[in-house]
Amino acid sequence: MTAQQPITYDAFVELAATDSAAVGLVLKGSRAHEGMTTEYSDHDLYVVLADGATTALTRFAGHRTPELDLVILSLDEFRAAGMPGFERYALARARIVLDRLDGGIAQILAGKARFDADDAFREAGEWLDAYANSLYRSVKNDRDGHALAARLDAADSIRFLLELLFALDRRPRPYNKYLEWELARFPLPGWDTGMLLDAVDRISRIGDVSTQRRLFTQVEAVARRAGHGVVLDAWGEDLDLMRPQ
């Protein structure tokens, strides 16, 4: 295709479907999230090639237009994509367009959507400590009259909190764009989605200390039940400042 006539999504899928080297086509992004597509949404497509395959499809490597963004990679590279990395969530919620491996592509995606138990536990502990650190800094700065610093630390704490809560459920955290979409369809166990989103919104916007403390009470209980008491106890008496007064 020439620069004046870029290939369309439908035309590329039809072309790839006739090439046996293409063992998988995986659509990610807004078009893989029902209800999130807009007039600006392109098609983000992973093209998975059999390891060692030779194919003319590689001429489309790096292809990017307002309609179609292609990532062409081998099966081994696809297995490794997002493991770890920022692409993990996108692939966890991706839609399969073509799977020539009798469910093998689906199995790879399912593995990206679910953390190993040991990895999830380790990551949750790290995110819990980071969350407590930012929360503590926020309430301390608020106490000491540093309003901007308090709000910035509060906003930081929300990032770590969301990583923590999804790690506790052995899931990759969604991008901010898809947070509400994700929680509406796949709620976090034990959490009231509306309450959680309201708290996240209020803390991110104004750094409200009372909301931060109330939320921490719930987080602390969840984290201790999950076996992370040692992380919290390391904060000693500083926990008192994080809890409701």
C-alpha positions as CSV (number, residue, x, y, z in Angstrom):
1,M,0.0,0.0,0.0
2,T,1.2,3.5,-0.8
3,A,1.3,6.4,1.6
4,Q,-1.6,7.8,-0.2
5,Q,-3.6,4.6,0.2
6,P,-2.9,3.2,3.6
7,I,-4.3,-0.2,4.3
8,T,-7.5,-0.3,6.3
9,Y,-8.1,-2.5,9.4
10,D,-10.6,-4.7,7.6
11,A,-8.3,-5.1,4.6
12,F,-5.4,-6.0,6.8
13,V,-7.3,-8.6,8.7
14,E,-8.5,-10.2,5.5
15,L,-4.9,-10.2,4.2
16,A,-3.5,-11.7,7.4
17,A,-6.2,-14.4,7.6
18,T,-4.9,-15.8,4.2
19,D,-1.3,-16.0,5.5
20,S,-0.5,-19.1,7.4
21,A,2.4,-17.4,9.1
22,A,0.0,-15.3,11.1
23,V,-1.0,-17.5,14.0
24,G,-2.9,-14.7,15.9
25,L,-4.5,-11.3,15.6
26,V,-5.2,-9.5,18.9
27,L,-7.1,-6.2,19.1
28,K,-6.4,-4.1,22.2
29,G,-7.3,-0.6,23.3
30,S,-10.6,1.2,23.1
31,R,-12.0,-1.1,20.5
32,A,-11.5,-4.1,22.8
33,H,-13.4,-2.3,25.6
34,E,-17.2,-2.3,24.8
35,G,-18.6,1.2,25.0
36,M,-15.3,3.0,25.0
37,T,-14.9,3.6,21.2
38,T,-15.1,7.1,19.9
39,E,-14.7,8.7,16.5
40,Y,-11.0,9.1,17.3
41,S,-10.4,5.4,18.2
42,D,-7.9,3.6,16.0
43,H,-7.4,-0.2,15.7
44,D,-4.5,-1.3,17.8
45,L,-3.6,-4.7,16.5
46,Y,-1.0,-7.3,17.5
47,V,0.0,-9.5,14.6
48,V,1.5,-12.7,16.0
49,L,3.7,-14.7,13.6
50,A,4.8,-18.3,14.0
51,D,8.4,-18.4,15.3
52,G,10.9,-18.4,12.4
53,A,8.2,-17.7,9.8
54,T,9.0,-15.8,6.7
55,T,6.1,-13.7,5.5
56,A,5.4,-10.5,3.4
57,L,3.3,-9.3,6.4
58,T,6.6,-8.0,8.0
59,R,6.5,-5.2,5.4
60,F,3.8,-3.6,7.6
61,A,6.1,-3.5,10.7
62,G,5.8,0.0,12.3
63,H,2.6,0.7,10.3
64,R,0.7,3.5,12.0
65,T,-2.2,5.6,10.7
66,P,-5.2,7.3,12.4
67,E,-7.1,4.1,11.7
68,L,-4.6,1.3,12.1
69,D,-1.6,0.8,14.4
70,L,0.2,-2.5,13.9
71,V,2.6,-4.4,16.2
72,I,4.1,-7.3,14.4
73,L,6.0,-9.9,16.6
74,S,6.9,-13.5,16.9
75,L,5.0,-15.9,19.1
76,D,7.8,-16.0,21.6
77,E,7.8,-12.2,21.7
78,F,4.1,-12.2,22.2
79,R,4.3,-14.5,25.1
80,A,6.8,-12.1,26.8
81,A,4.9,-8.9,26.0
82,G,3.8,-7.1,29.1
83,M,5.5,-9.7,31.4
84,P,6.2,-7.4,33.1
85,G,5.4,-4.1,31.4
86,F,2.8,-1.4,30.8
87,E,1.2,-3.5,28.0
88,R,0.0,-6.2,30.4
89,Y,-3.4,-4.7,31.2
90,A,-4.0,-3.9,27.5
91,L,-3.4,-7.5,26.6
92,A,-5.3,-8.9,29.5
93,R,-8.4,-7.2,28.2
94,A,-7.6,-7.6,24.5
95,R,-10.0,-9.2,22.0
96,I,-9.0,-12.1,19.8
97,V,-9.6,-11.6,16.1
98,L,-7.7,-14.7,15.0
99,D,-6.4,-17.7,16.9
100,R,-4.8,-20.5,14.8
101,L,-3.4,-22.2,17.8
102,D,-6.6,-24.0,18.9
103,G,-7.0,-21.6,21.8
104,G,-3.3,-21.0,22.3
105,I,-3.5,-17.3,21.9
106,A,-6.4,-17.2,24.3
107,Q,-4.4,-19.1,26.8
108,I,-1.5,-16.7,26.5
109,L,-3.8,-13.7,27.1
110,A,-5.4,-15.5,30.1
111,G,-1.9,-15.8,31.6
112,K,-1.3,-12.1,31.3
113,A,-4.6,-11.3,33.0
114,R,-3.7,-13.3,36.2
115,F,-0.7,-12.8,38.3
116,D,1.2,-15.7,39.8
117,A,0.3,-15.9,43.5
118,D,3.8,-15.4,44.8
119,D,4.4,-12.5,42.5
120,A,1.1,-10.9,43.4
121,F,1.9,-11.2,47.1
122,R,5.3,-9.6,46.7
123,E,4.0,-6.8,44.6
124,A,1.1,-6.1,46.9
125,G,3.5,-5.7,49.8
126,E,5.6,-3.2,47.9
127,W,2.6,-1.2,46.7
128,L,1.2,-1.2,50.2
129,D,4.4,0.3,51.6
130,A,4.4,2.9,48.8
131,Y,0.8,3.8,49.5
132,A,1.4,4.2,53.2
133,N,4.4,6.4,52.5
134,S,2.5,8.8,50.3
135,L,-0.5,8.8,52.6
136,Y,1.6,9.5,55.7
137,R,3.4,12.4,53.9
138,S,0.0,13.8,52.8
139,V,-1.6,13.9,56.2
140,K,1.7,15.1,57.8
141,N,2.0,18.0,55.2
142,D,-1.7,18.9,55.8
143,R,-1.1,19.0,59.5
144,D,2.0,21.2,59.0
145,G,0.2,23.6,56.7
146,H,1.8,22.6,53.4
147,A,-1.4,22.4,51.4
148,L,0.1,21.9,47.9
149,A,2.5,19.2,49.1
150,A,-0.4,17.5,50.9
151,R,-2.5,17.4,47.7
152,L,0.4,16.1,45.6
153,D,1.2,13.3,48.0
154,A,-2.5,12.4,48.2
155,A,-2.7,12.1,44.4
156,D,0.5,10.0,44.5
157,S,-1.1,7.7,47.1
158,I,-4.0,6.9,44.8
159,R,-1.7,5.5,42.1
160,F,-0.1,3.2,44.7
161,L,-3.4,2.3,46.2
162,L,-4.9,1.1,42.9
163,E,-1.8,-0.9,42.1
164,L,-2.2,-2.5,45.6
165,L,-5.9,-3.3,45.3
166,F,-5.5,-5.0,41.9
167,A,-2.4,-6.9,43.0
168,L,-4.4,-8.2,45.9
169,D,-6.8,-9.6,43.4
170,R,-3.9,-10.9,41.2
171,R,-4.9,-8.6,38.3
172,P,-3.0,-5.9,36.5
173,R,-4.1,-2.4,37.3
174,P,-6.2,-0.9,34.4
175,Y,-5.1,2.3,32.8
176,N,-6.8,5.4,34.3
177,K,-9.0,5.6,31.1
178,Y,-10.4,2.2,31.8
179,L,-10.7,2.2,35.6
180,E,-14.4,2.9,35.8
181,W,-15.0,0.5,32.9
182,E,-13.0,-2.3,34.6
183,L,-14.7,-1.9,38.0
184,A,-18.2,-1.7,36.5
185,R,-17.6,-5.1,34.9
186,F,-15.1,-6.8,37.2
187,P,-15.5,-5.3,40.7
188,L,-12.7,-5.8,43.3
189,P,-13.9,-8.4,45.8
190,G,-15.0,-6.9,49.1
191,W,-15.1,-3.3,47.8
192,D,-18.1,-1.1,47.1
193,T,-17.2,0.2,43.6
194,G,-19.2,3.5,44.0
195,M,-17.6,4.2,47.4
196,L,-14.1,3.4,46.2
197,L,-14.4,5.6,43.1
198,D,-15.9,8.5,45.1
199,A,-13.0,8.3,47.5
200,V,-10.4,8.1,44.7
201,D,-12.0,11.1,43.0
202,R,-12.2,13.2,46.2
203,I,-8.6,12.4,47.3
204,S,-7.2,13.0,43.8
205,R,-9.0,16.4,43.5
206,I,-8.6,18.0,46.9
207,G,-6.5,15.6,49.0
208,D,-9.2,15.4,51.7
209,V,-7.5,14.1,54.8
210,S,-10.6,12.7,56.5
211,T,-11.4,10.7,53.3
212,Q,-7.9,9.4,53.2
213,R,-8.0,8.2,56.8
214,R,-11.4,6.5,56.4
215,L,-10.2,4.8,53.2
216,F,-7.0,3.7,55.0
217,T,-9.0,2.0,57.7
218,Q,-10.5,-0.3,55.0
219,V,-7.2,-0.8,53.2
220,E,-5.5,-1.7,56.5
221,A,-8.1,-4.4,57.3
222,V,-7.9,-5.9,53.8
223,A,-4.1,-5.9,53.8
224,R,-3.9,-7.6,57.1
225,R,-6.3,-10.3,56.1
226,A,-4.1,-10.8,53.0
227,G,-1.1,-11.4,55.2
228,H,0.6,-8.0,54.9
229,G,0.5,-7.0,58.6
230,V,4.3,-7.0,58.8
231,V,4.5,-4.2,56.2
232,L,2.0,-2.1,58.2
233,D,3.5,-2.8,61.6
234,A,6.9,-1.6,60.3
235,W,5.3,1.9,60.3
236,G,4.9,1.7,64.1
237,E,3.3,4.7,65.8
238,D,3.1,6.6,62.5
239,L,0.1,4.5,61.7
240,D,-1.8,6.6,64.2
241,L,-1.5,9.6,62.0
242,M,-3.0,7.7,59.0
243,R,-6.0,6.4,60.9
244,P,-9.2,8.4,61.7
245,Q,-8.5,10.8,64.6
